[in-house]
Amino acid sequence: MSDRSVTATADDGAPDVGELTPPDRTLMGPGPSDVHPRVLQAMSTPLVGHLDPSFVEIMDEVQELLRYTFRTDNRWTIPVSGTGSASMEAAIGNLVEPGDTMLVPTNGYFGGRMKSMAERAGGEVVTVDAPWGEPLDPEAVADALATHDPDVFGFVHAETSTGVKQIDVPDLTAAAHDHDALVIADAVTSIGGVELRVDEWGIDVAYAGPQKCLSCPPGASPLTLNDRAMATVRAREEPARSWYLDLSLLDDYWGEERAYHHTAPITNVYALREALRLVAEEGIESRWERHRELAGALKAGMEAMGLGLNPADEYWLPSLNAVRVPDGVDDGAVIDHLLEHYDLEIASGLGDLEGEIFRIGCMGYSANPENVIYVVNALGETLERLGADVDAEAGRSATLDAL
Ligand SMILES: Cc1ncc(COP(=O)(O)O)c(C=O)c1O
């Protein structure tokens, strides 16, 4: 062995960076959630090439597992390389052509991101309004569809910024289809944790992220399109503006041919496969039920402590609990205290709800009884310490009773 390979000398400018030792946090924020140990293990297995026959088989398996999780038979169901915003931009950037009109909601942060992406795709954007903290009203959607006659209608199934679940989805999709509009659903914070039925509910395109209720690191993000949506993509007059996310090109890799388009993030695909295998083992409906039960215990604890949830029960989102900040405390101080003293991550509000709510996730592997008890105790103790008028003990008992 040559001696030349070895140690960096002190004076060659090499940065002196130590071994990786991230803190051991409990992730109960809006995502990422704690990753399942089996997923971490899958990520440490050796790479194969992205065109290796064994990887082609893995791709098929991931597609099959994704169809199960989305509750769809859509042939065109893939993980997009990148975070949830990549699958989001793949959906919007391929369906919206210059001159097309897209109807988007204004009731949360991610409706705003839909707007930005549709504009960048060259679309005209029109909006349907609801206050932050409320779902869209099907009548308002029907009116907006009648007024604007859009080509595409997008809505957020689980709004991470407000903790609101969009209810009445089949009514929204039926209204859109009456006007020949294609429907795109943001399912980033619902997939694998909250009831989502792509085919039964008439959703044409749904995109998601792996780092929430699937408890998988970000990097490969689920997307599904039905035949009608894919036909629209193929019939575009001009190519999608993003080469990387052009679904008609990605078809060469994920479709029959399995030809090179870009080097797939192999490790992330392994991770997603394992995360989805966990979904299949648990059963999708049991998994939705687990999220409802555990987040229900968390909610009971918050309410017994004296903290209200921001959304009404009817559209409460189990995977993301928007808890109102009590009078007299600074939300940032609470969040910092939890991180510093409990190694616990929760988040503050965004946009119209900044300073008004805490956002407490209950997602995937993080949605377990120990974590729920931990977050209720830690938040109760912290709020009492910082002078808020809450009853931490009542919160703790209510959560334990509910569990
Ligand atoms: C509802 C929703 N849509 C889209 C995104 C974007 O995903 P990412 O941050 O993984 O790019 C997020 C991320 O939190 C989200 O919560």
The ligand as an SDF file (V2000), in Angstrom:
LIG
                    3D

 16 16  0  0  0  0  0  0  0  0999 V2000
  -48.8290   20.0900    2.5750 C   0  0  0  0  0  0  0  0  0  0  0  0
  -47.4190   20.1520    2.0500 C   0  0  0  0  0  0  0  0  0  0  0  0
  -47.2030   20.2800    0.7460 N   0  0  0  0  0  0  0  0  0  0  0  0
  -45.9600   20.3450    0.2260 C   0  0  0  0  0  0  0  0  0  0  0  0
  -44.8440   20.2870    1.0480 C   0  0  0  0  0  0  0  0  0  0  0  0
  -43.4870   20.3810    0.4570 C   0  0  0  0  0  0  0  0  0  0  0  0
  -42.6890   19.2830    0.7590 O   0  0  0  0  0  0  0  0  0  0  0  0
  -41.1090   19.3840    0.9680 P   0  0  0  0  0  0  0  0  0  0  0  0
  -40.8380   20.3160    2.0760 O   0  0  0  0  0  0  0  0  0  0  0  0
  -40.7420   17.9550    1.2770 O   0  0  0  0  0  0  0  0  0  0  0  0
  -40.5200   19.8340   -0.3050 O   0  0  0  0  0  0  0  0  0  0  0  0
  -45.0200   20.1620    2.4300 C   0  0  0  0  0  0  0  0  0  0  0  0
  -43.8640   20.1380    3.3370 C   0  0  0  0  0  0  0  0  0  0  0  0
  -43.9780   20.2660    4.5340 O   0  0  0  0  0  0  0  0  0  0  0  0
  -46.3410   20.1020    2.9420 C   0  0  0  0  0  0  0  0  0  0  0  0
  -46.5580   19.9780    4.2500 O   0  0  0  0  0  0  0  0  0  0  0  0
  1  2  1  0
  2  3  1  0
  2 15  2  0
  3  4  2  0
  4  5  1  0
  5  6  1  0
  5 12  2  0
  6  7  1  0
  7  8  1  0
  8  9  2  0
  8 10  1  0
  8 11  1  0
 12 13  1  0
 12 15  1  0
 13 14  2  0
 15 16  1  0
M  END
$$$$
